[in-house]
Amino acid sequence: MQRTQTILTVLAMTLVALASATRLSSAAESTSRTWLENWQKTNPTWRALHLIGPQPERLDVTKELVTALMVPARMNVLVLEVNYGFRFQLHPELECRGLDKTQARDLTDFCRRHGIRLIPLFNCLGHQSWASRTGALLTKYPQFDETPHVPADNKGIYCREWCPSLPDVDKVVFDLLDELIDAFDADALHVGMDEVFLIGDEKCPRCRGKDKGELFAGVVNRLHQHLVKEKGVEMLMWGDRLLDASVFPYGSWEASKTGSHRALGLIPKDIIMCDWHYELRKDYPSVRFFQQQGFRVLPAPWKKPDAAVALIRCARQDATDKMLGILFTGWSAGGNGEHLLAAWKAEGTPDADQATAKRQETGRQIAATIRAGLKELDSEKNNAPVER
């Protein structure tokens, strides 16, 4: 009898604890949902900044970037490219270093207190290596590699990619995405998908002979099913692989020569397309094209002020309600934005080594691009359509 009573008591305490945890979780979800709804009402135009490679010991720099640059400039979105720079708990075998959940949530809360929506980015499919170093996923699971025959130093390729025809990849990757969504309390996630060149490799027994557009669409659709349909978050991606290089005057980096562009008609229209272009051109027709196809669009410049102004002016022409705003990319701005911040504050290191000096110069160029781009956005005299 005593034993039965003890079991019932423990069970009751467990149920109470679970109910309490459920209420706390529901309350947190409600708070986050309310914050997002308010953000959407007060931010009709996205003024976004992208950073890559945050270091946990330098988060103070990122926070200062928020208060010293983003807030005064009325920027309202931070796309933080995390990739494998997070201490994933569900897959410790990847041995990833970087931010932990507490640091991620703290940064999200800090951004929200300053009216900024933080969106984590995780490179999917492509960018699974850089130079001679292969990323955590393919290092631990070489069987996921689309081109395992490529030498270990990655000689002869741009970046490794995972195989788009292997279901086992999704099981691991979805776990990683779920952790990022939870850690950052994310309501949106950027999945990368840019600069994919190896898809459908003839030496891959699973992909050989398959249509590359269908292969690319398959990855996008599975990500969309998991993120949008199941997790309830918005999905962003780079748009270059969905543009036909024989139609658009961009070349093989900003558009596709592999056939992946055929995926465009096979994927959901509620994905936000980040349409990056870094050089000065007379026109950027893909900005209008994506809108015409039913996608919301974020044009994305990098470090050339005149190119950013031209891209923004182009985006203004024939703009529909699908045009969201602008995304300033922060490649080489420092993992926590330190070079961009220093440039914004007109600081620098006079005796810096050559590599650091080069990054500092890039930071100055990005800062100048942001200033020019935001001035263009805020310029009422330029709101009228510009003749091409």
N, C-alpha and C positions, 0 to 999 in steps of 0.2 A: 504493500500500500504506500509506504513511504517513498519507495523507488518510483512508483507511478506518479506520485505527487511532484517529485523532483523533476521528472521528465516533462510533465505538463507545465511546470513553472519555467523551465528553460525554454520550452517551445513558445510559451507566451511572451517571454522576454525577447526571443528571436523575432517573433512576428511584430512586436512593438518597434524593435530596432529597424526592421525592414520597412515598416510603414513610415517611420521617421525619415529614413534615408530617401524613400520615394518622394515624400513631401518636400525635402530639401532639394532633391534633383528637379522636381517639377517647378519649384519656386525659382531655381537658377535658370531653367529653360525659359520660364515666363519672363524673367528679368532680361535675359539676352534677347528674346524675341521682341520685347518692348523697346529695348535700346535700338535694335535694327530698324524697327518700324519708324521710330523717331528720326533715326539717321536718314532713312530714305525720304522722309517728308521734308527734311531741311537741307538735303544735298541733291538737288536735281542734276547737278553736273559733277562728274567724277574728276577730281584733281589728284591723281594718284602718283605715287613714287614706288619704284621697285628697287630693292636691295638684295644682295646675294651673299650668303655665307656668314650669318651672324655668329659671333664668338661669345660664349657665356660670360667670360671675364671682362668683356667690353660693353655690356648692355647699357652701362651708364652713358656711353657715347651715343648709342641709338636713342636713348631717351632724350639726351640733349639735342639730337638732330630733330626730334619731334617738336620740342619746345622752341628751339632757336630758328628752325627753318620751316617745318611743316605748318605749325600753328600760325605764325605771322603771315605765311604765304597762302593761308586758307586751304591748304591741302587736306584731303579728307580720307585718303585710302593709302595704306602701306601694304604692298605686295612683298612679302618676305620670303625669299627663296631659301628654303631650309634643306631640301634634298636629304642627304644622309647625315646632316649636321644636327642630329637629335638622338638622344639616348633611348632608343626604342626598347620597350620592355617585353613586347610580345615576341620579338625575335632578337634576343641577346646574342645569338650566334653571329649576327652581322657586325658586332663589335663597333657600333657607331658611337662617336663622341660628339659632344656639342651641348645644346640646350637640354634641360630636363623639363618635366611637366610643370613644375613650380615656376621656373623661369619663364616658360612660354606663357602660362596663364597670367603671370605678373605683367608681362609686356603687353598682352592683350588688354588687361584692365587699365594699364597706364594709357594706352592709346585711346581707349574708349572714354576715359575721363577728359581727354583733350579733343573729343569729337572725331576720332580717326578710326576707321574700320580696318582691322588687320586681317589680311588674307594670306595664309601660308601657300607656298608653291613647292611642289614636288615634281621633279622631272620624270615623266613617264615615257616609256618606250626608248627614246633616244637619250643622248647625253649620259650614258652609263659608264663613261670613262672620260678622262681629260689628259691629253698628252700621253705619257707612258703609264699613268696610274689608272687602274680600273676601279670603278666604284664598288661599294660594299656588297650590293646584291649579286653581281656577276662574279665577284671574287669568291664569295661563299657558295654560290650556286652556278658554277660554270656551265651546267647543263641547260640553263636558261638562255644562254648566249645565242644570238642569231648567227654569229660568225666565229665559232670556236676555233676555226682553222687559222684565224689571224694571229700572228705572233704575240706573245705575252706583253711585249713593249708597245703594242698597238700601232706598229709601224705600217704605214700605207692607208690608214683610215682616219677619219675625223674623230668620231666618237663611237664606241660600241653601243649596241642596242639589244634589248631583250627580244626573244622570239615572240611575235604576235600570235602564233598558232599554238602556244603551249598553255593550257588552262592552269597548270601548277603555278605559273608566275602570278596570276591574279590572286591566288589564295594568300601569297605572301604580301604582295603589294597592297591589297585591300586592307590587310591588317595594319600596315604602316600608315596608310591614309587615315584609317580610323583613329589611330593614336594621335596623329597631328590634329585632326578635327576635335578630339576630346581635349588635348593639351591646350590648344589655342582657343577653345570654345568657338570654333570657326563656324561661320554661317555661309562660307564660300571657300572654294579651294581651286587653285590654279594648277593644272596638270602638265604644263609645259607642252610637249609634243612637237617642238620645233626641230628644224635641221636634221630630220630623219633621212638618211641616205642609203642605208643598207637593207631596208625592208624588202622581204621577198627574195633574199639572197639565193642564188641558184644552187649553192652547196648545202642549203638547209633542207633536210628531207621533209620537213613539215610544211615549208612555205614554197618550195620549188613549184613553179608553174601556176601559182595562184595569182589572181588579179591584185595588184598592189594597192589599188584604191579600196578594194573590199577588205584587205588585210588591215589597212589603216583605220577604216571605218569600224571594223570589228573591235579594235582596242578602244576607240573613242566611245562606242556604244556600250561596251561593258563598263567602262569608267562612269559613263552617264547613268547607267542603270543603278550602279552601286551608290554613287555620290548623290545624284539628284532624286532618283526614285526611292531609294532605300534609306539614305541618310538625311535627305531633305535639305541639302546645301546647294548653293549655286556653283556652277562649273565654268571656269575660264580656261582658255588655251591660246597658245600662239597660233596665228592663222597661216603661216607661210606654206605649210605642206598642202594646203587646200587651194592653192592658187596655181594655175597652169602657166608654166614659164613660157610656153609658146604663145600665150595670149597676153600676159601681163609683162610689161617692159622692165622686169626686175632682175633677171638672171636666176641662177640655181640656188642662191641662198635665201632670197626673199620670196621665191616661188619654187615650184617642184618640177623636176624633169623626170621623175621616177614613175609617174602615173598615180601617185598618192592623191592628187587633186580630184580624182574621180570619187573620192569618199564624200565630197561635199554634199551631194544629193542623198546620201545614205545616213546622215547623222541628224540628231535633234536640233531644232532651231533655237532652243532656249539657252544654248551655250554662248557665252560671251567671247567674241573673237578679239584677241589683242593683235592688231595689225601693225607689225613693226617695220619701220623704214628709217634708215639712219643717214642717207645721202640726200642732197638737195636735188629735187626733180621739179619739172614743170607741173606734173600732175601725179596723183597717187590714186589711180582708178579703183583699186581694190577696196578703198574705204567706202565708196558708194556701192560697189559690187556686193560686199558682204551684207550691207543693209538691204539691198534689193533681193537678196536671197533669204531674208528674214531673220538675220542674226543681229544682236546688239554688238556694237563695235567700240573698241578703245584703241585709237591710233597711238603708236608708241615710238617716239624719237629717242635719241641717245645723247650725243655730245656735240652736235653741230647746231648752234642757235638758228642759223638761216634755214636749215632743213626742218627744224621744229616749227618755225613760224610758217613755212610753206605747207607743212603737213596739217597744221591746225587750220590754216585758211582753206585748204582743200576739204578738210572735214566739215567745214562750215557750209560749203556749197552743197545745195540740194540735201541738206541734212534732214533726216527723219527723226521720229522719236526713238529710233534704234541707236542714235549716236549718243554715247554716254558721256564723253569728255576726253581726257587725255591721260596717258600713262607714261611718265618719264622713267626711262630705264637707268639703272645705276650700276651698269657693268664697270668693274674696276674702281668703284667709289670707296672701296674698303668694306670688309664684311659687315661692319657695324656702321658704315657710312662715314668713317673718320676722315677720309680725304675730301669727301663732299662737304662735310661739316667745316673742316678747316678752310676750305675755299670760300664757303659762304660767309665765314667770319673773317676772311682775308688773313688767315694765318698760314704758316707753313714751317718747314724745317730747312733753313738755308744750307746746312751742311749734309743734307740727306744723300744716301747712296743713289746710284743711277736708277735702280729699280724703283725705289721709293719716290724719287723725283719724277719719274714717269707717271706713277700712279697719282701723285699730287697734281700733275698737269692735267691728267684725265679728270680729276675731281674739279679743277677749275673750269674745265670745258663743260662738264655736266652742270655745274652751278650756273654758268652763263646761259646754258640752254634752258634751264628751268626758269630763270629770270625772263628770258626773251619769250618763252612759250607762255608763261602766265601773263605777261604784259599783253601779248596778243589776245589771249582769252578774255582779258578784262577790258580790251580796247573797244569801246562802243563804235568808234568811227569805222572799224573794220568788220562790223557785223553784216554789212551788205555783201551780197554775192560778188565774187571776184571773177572777171572774165578770163577764160582760158584761151 
